[in-house]
Amino acid sequence: MGLLKKLGIIILLYVIIGVAWSAMMQLGYLPEPGGLEGPLNIVYAIFSPITTVYFLIVMSLGLYTP
């Protein structure tokens, strides 16, 4: 398996897990970011770009209002 194929699979997994993470935040299974300590804050920081894009798309479609 080539390096590009491995990198593509890693990026695809990152996007899929990020979208699932954002959906769980939207549905209320995960607390809102901020004020948290420990490893959960690190996970929020890792998936922050995906979460931003996810909420921009969802809000532009009118599916979520804060």
N, C-alpha and C positions, 0 to 999 in steps of 0.2 A: 504494500500500500504506500503510495507516494506521500510526500510531505504535504502537498496541497490538499490532497483528499482528507488527510488527518485533520488539517487545520479547518477545512470546510465542515467536517463533522463536529468539531469542537465549537465552532461558531454557531452552527445550527442548534446544538444542544443548549448553548448559552441563550439563544433567542427563545427557544421553546420554554426553558425553565423560567426565563425572565417574564414571558407573557403569562405563564401560570402563576408566578409570584404576584404580578400586578393584578390579575383577576381575583386572587385570594384577598388582596388588599381592598379591592373595590367591593367585594362581597362581605367584607367585615371579618374574615377569618384571621387576619393579621392586623395588629395595631398600626396606627399611623406612625410614620417615622418621626423621630425627634424625642430626645429625653431618654432614649433607651441606652442600656449599657451592655457591653459584652459582644458576643459573636453575632447577635441579631443586627446590631448596628453595622457590622462589616458586610453582612449580606445585603442590607439596604444600600450601602455604598456601591457594592459590586453591580447590583441590578438597577441602579439609578437611571442610566441612559435608556434602558428598555422601558422602565416604568414611565419616564417622561414621554416617550414616543407613544406608548400605549394609551396614556391618559389624554394626550393631545388628539389622537384618533377617536377615542371613545367620546370625548366631549364635543368634538366637531360633528359627530354623527348624532349628538343629542341623547345619547344613551345613559349619561351620568351627569348629574348636577350636584356640585358640592354643597 
